[in-house]
Amino acid sequence: MRKSLTLLVALLVALASAAQAALPEDAVRFPLMSDYELDATSFIYCRTLGPTGLVDEDPIAVGIPIKTGGSGTDVVAVTAGSNPFANVAIGDELLLPAYPGGAIQRRYVVTRADADNITINATAAIGVNPASSYTQYPTFAFRKRVCGSTATDGWFPVHGADMINVQLQIDQINTTTGIDYQIECKIDGTVAVGVIVIGPTTQTAVWRSGNIVTEPWDFCRLGLKMTSTDDGPDAGATAEKISAYVEIRR
């Protein structure tokens, strides 16, 4: 128990240090989705959440050691049956230290065999410390990806922001008619509804761009949909791969 607590504290310190090094004090950054496979023909809204279900908070820390499995993309529990991935699902964002206190590697879940075994999107060195002669297994943290198409889905808080930058990346596309996106914002009120501030815009090829919102809003969200039709869930070269991140500066 004491060892797991020490590893968890080391993870939280590493996450805090990484965040401070990457951003100015008045900024916050979080992912909305990574390599998302889009099938919806009406707007769908995604975001990732922290431990209390909020967008703009630290990730969910898991104090159970993990390691690289049979390949660089297999991640497994150090102790069988310890279930480090009990609450992790496909599409969730992972923050994986190479070792306790080591550099953070950002990945997402591609498949989940069970609570002890997952596959991630790219190789990661886990349990290797170049400065040490022995293996050190780290704990990790994650953010839950949640998507939906209702009036309450996808919103993230931007109150007091001077600048909101929504970076959208279409890294793979399998449609001739394109992908539509729009950014909606609203004020905080019991009957307030979203207003489209950017878009709708159609993209038909691989594309990356920032989308800057400077107006004073309380909440915003990113909507995505296929312009016409899609043939359902795809994989490999036939899948869409869409990623989006938000940076807010106050």
GIWOLIN-V596965 format. One record per residue. N is the residue number from 0. PHI is phi in degrees with one decimal (NA if undefined). Layout:
[[N & PHI] [N & PHI]]
This chain:
[[0 & NA] [1 & -62.5] [2 & -65.1] [3 & -63.4] [4 & -65.6] [5 & -62.8] [6 & -64.3] [7 & -66.2] [8 & -61.7] [9 & -61.3] [10 & -63.3] [11 & -64.1] [12 & -63.8] [13 & -63.2] [14 & -63.0] [15 & -64.5] [16 & -65.0] [17 & -63.6] [18 & -65.1] [19 & -67.4] [20 & -71.1] [21 & -87.3] [22 & -130.0] [23 & -67.8] [24 & -62.8] [25 & -94.8] [26 & -125.5] [27 & -137.9] [28 & -136.1] [29 & -155.5] [30 & -83.9] [31 & -98.4] [32 & -166.9] [33 & -136.0] [34 & 46.6] [35 & -71.3] [36 & -91.6] [37 & -87.2] [38 & -127.9] [39 & -70.1] [40 & -104.5] [41 & -125.5] [42 & -59.3] [43 & -122.9] [44 & -126.6] [45 & -119.1] [46 & -158.9] [47 & -117.2] [48 & -123.2] [49 & -92.6] [50 & -65.7] [51 & -106.2] [52 & 83.7] [53 & -103.0] [54 & -79.7] [55 & -91.5] [56 & -138.1] [57 & -61.2] [58 & -68.4] [59 & -83.8] [60 & -85.0] [61 & -119.8] [62 & -89.6] [63 & -120.7] [64 & -63.0] [65 & -131.9] [66 & -154.4] [67 & -71.3] [68 & -92.5] [69 & -68.0] [70 & -139.9] [71 & -66.6] [72 & -101.8] [73 & -94.6] [74 & -123.3] [75 & -134.8] [76 & -71.0] [77 & -65.9] [78 & -109.8] [79 & -56.6] [80 & 86.7] [81 & -82.3] [82 & 56.7] [83 & -66.0] [84 & -105.2] [85 & -58.3] [86 & -110.2] [87 & -96.9] [88 & -132.1] [89 & -57.6] [90 & 94.5] [91 & -67.5] [92 & -88.4] [93 & -112.3] [94 & -118.1] [95 & -114.3] [96 & -72.9] [97 & -63.8] [98 & -160.0] [99 & -54.6] [100 & 85.1] [101 & -82.9] [102 & -61.1] [103 & -83.4] [104 & -109.3] [105 & -97.4] [106 & -138.6] [107 & -137.1] [108 & -82.7] [109 & -95.2] [110 & -137.4] [111 & -132.6] [112 & -74.7] [113 & -167.1] [114 & -70.6] [115 & -106.9] [116 & -140.3] [117 & -135.5] [118 & -119.9] [119 & -108.7] [120 & -76.0] [121 & -149.5] [122 & -61.2] [123 & -145.9] [124 & -87.8] [125 & -126.7] [126 & 86.2] [127 & -128.4] [128 & -118.1] [129 & -59.7] [130 & -89.9] [131 & -125.3] [132 & -94.0] [133 & -134.7] [134 & -76.7] [135 & -123.8] [136 & -88.0] [137 & -91.2] [138 & -93.0] [139 & -150.6] [140 & -141.1] [141 & -151.6] [142 & -124.0] [143 & -79.3] [144 & -90.4] [145 & -130.8] [146 & -126.3] [147 & -166.3] [148 & -123.7] [149 & -89.9] [150 & -67.2] [151 & -102.9] [152 & -86.0] [153 & 83.1] [154 & -73.2] [155 & -129.2] [156 & -75.6] [157 & -133.8] [158 & -55.9] [159 & 80.9] [160 & -76.6] [161 & -86.4] [162 & -150.2] [163 & -120.7] [164 & -115.8] [165 & -103.8] [166 & -89.5] [167 & -114.9] [168 & -126.4] [169 & -105.3] [170 & -92.9] [171 & -154.0] [172 & -140.3] [173 & -131.6] [174 & -157.5] [175 & -89.4] [176 & -93.2] [177 & 106.1] [178 & -121.2] [179 & -95.5] [180 & -138.6] [181 & -151.4] [182 & -113.2] [183 & -114.6] [184 & -137.0] [185 & -155.5] [186 & -89.3] [187 & -87.7] [188 & -161.5] [189 & -66.1] [190 & -119.2] [191 & -70.0] [192 & -120.4] [193 & -69.3] [194 & -116.8] [195 & -73.9] [196 & -105.3] [197 & -140.2] [198 & 95.6] [199 & -65.9] [200 & -127.3] [201 & -106.6] [202 & -119.3] [203 & -115.7] [204 & -147.3] [205 & -53.9] [206 & -162.0] [207 & -142.8] [208 & -165.0] [209 & -91.1] [210 & -127.3] [211 & -96.7] [212 & -118.5] [213 & -118.4] [214 & -67.5] [215 & -79.8] [216 & -123.1] [217 & -104.1] [218 & -142.2] [219 & -139.0] [220 & -156.3] [221 & -110.0] [222 & -108.8] [223 & -133.4] [224 & -159.0] [225 & -72.1] [226 & -62.8] [227 & -126.2] [228 & -132.6] [229 & -142.1] [230 & -91.4] [231 & 93.9] [232 & -54.5] [233 & -119.5] [234 & -147.9] [235 & 61.8] [236 & -71.5] [237 & -96.4] [238 & -93.7] [239 & -76.4] [240 & -129.9] [241 & -123.2] [242 & -124.8] [243 & -148.3] [244 & -135.0] [245 & -124.8] [246 & -124.3] [247 & -120.7] [248 & -118.9] [249 & -117.7]]
